[in-house]
């Protein structure tokens, strides 16, 4: 094997481990307490008064802060009646992930059918844990495009990348959470501590959107396509021998103890979860739930493209976003954690500027990024990007906006502030069209990973999202980059050198 190719494979494996930051934690449980659940309530009863609207329109509610995003998911699990279909790139076994699993098991205990589809590359749970969860009669787990992580050692992983590099790099980046086929959460957040303001050292500024009603049919159809794809393999088919404890009636007891132990929640979060019955009513009555007949959920198909263009080729989401940029008339505002541009994307920006469109992009700084590999490529092209005429802003790790966006639960308990990084993938076009989804502005999202986006034509939604963006463009939250200024020097020499060494990596896999 060519030595450069060998190192490329190793770097690819490393990139996957860094690009969507993941963490684990250790359980230490001593007791369990009752979790309050209003047995008189159900999702159908909560939706009853808005069912007429749901048949004709789509309800849209943007989930900006991690606390609300977490508690809304918890509420939906508690009051689901028929099904919970979940599709994620990362479903971690840290604090948030274990508590989420407990909610799913308790829903399954009530007879709710749970289907969980996870991409193989970032699974950090062992097969025994996955198979134990899958052993519940109402839970089924599938792994997307297996062969590069679960049950594989380093040499087996290298072998997969060496023998079929493109296939090994085609990952499922979609993130959808579907309850009773009529309520959906989709957006940037994976299931892990740092996406819900729960990590002690590093948290993401992220964004999801909750959809009710008409457009959720497309999300259901997309999930079905992935679930039935030949790339999605039942977890039980990936092992030759099943664990011995799969019939043990107490096999979920430790999980329940962990999730019930108040030491595993910040006090404010515990209070929110105990008040779950009020959660959905608060959301409906907030004034921020917007009903519209102009929402479009767009998802790539499993496998993304046919591979005739090598690692390139694009997908449906890529084409939709290109069309939105080409049709912009006045303004384009973008948030993306990774900003790795091709000649095509640079030309799209350049042409937009020539038409008189004002383009601003907020991305991570070297100080806030969790991925120096991606930043290194952006860093190389930064001045070329500025030459197109767009304005570039880089997120501050100490952004003041985090005091509003983050729940505050963590901040009140610690005597220091965790680093705040950008993970939201959003765009507002001409102040009236909003895109919220999983698509990073990089070649991997454009050509390799399957992605999904919600395109929302609503002035009110655009105004609300843009209001948050405007705050984050301010100097207390981000640095504006010029031909003569960037904030790279604000990090250690070690991180700068580390970033420089990653410049050997090709853009196509970043």
Secondary structure, DSSP 8 states (H G I E B T S, - for coil): --HHHHHHHHHHHHHHHHHS------------------TT--HHHHHGGGHHHHHHSEEEEEE-SHHHHHHHHHHHHHH--SEEEEEES-B-SSHHHHHHHHHHHHHHHTT-EEEEEEESTT--S-HHHHHHHHTSTTEEEEEES-SSSTT--HHHHHHHHHH-HHHHH--B---EEEETTTEEEEES--BSGGGTT--SSEEEE--EEEEEETTHHHHHHHHHHHHTSTTEEEGGGG-SS--GGGG-TTTTHHHHHHHH-GGGS-HHHHHHHHTHHHHHHHHHTSS--EEES-EEEEE--TT-S-STTTT----HHHHHHHHHHHH--SEEEEE-S-B---HHHHHHHHHHHHTT-EEEEEEE-TTT-S-HHHHHHHHHHHHHHHHTT-EEEEE-TT-TTHHHHS-SHHHHH-SS--EEEE---EEEETTTEEEEES--BSHIIIIISB-EEEEEE-HHHHHHHHHHHHHHHSTTTEEEEBTTB-SGGGS-HHHHHHHHHGGGS-GGG-
